[in-house]
Amino acid sequence: MTCDVACPCEVMGTECLMSSSDDCMDGFFIDDIVEDGPASEEHTAAIIRMALSGLYDLHQMGVAHGNVCGSTLFVESNTGLVHVLPSDRQRHSDASASEPDEPAAPSDDVRGIGCAAMELLTG
């Protein structure tokens, strides 16, 4: 069996607080959820709450993700845990994205979570 999702054991040089497993994770990206239409408010709230918890831990360490989106939010099938994957481990990259002039800030992550929530709620 081939896994197309790398374990997010490191986030920008720090130990990831959201996963310590080297095993292939079985699950889906936010992008997968919205293919079938909008998610319920309850489902959206649960996903966003878990993602925010992980981002809060990163921000407390002085690290911002900088690219929170549907292709960096991964939900484990068996546990429902949400992982915020580093940008280099997202399913597909945005070819139009260029190197930022400034380093990522926590406010970038908050904006990304808001966009992910809208994506979940509107499909």
Summary of the structure (lengths in Angstrom):
residues: 123
radius of gyration: 13.7
end to end distance: 29.9
largest distance: 40.2
contacts: 337
relative contact order: 0.23
helix: 37%
strand: 11%
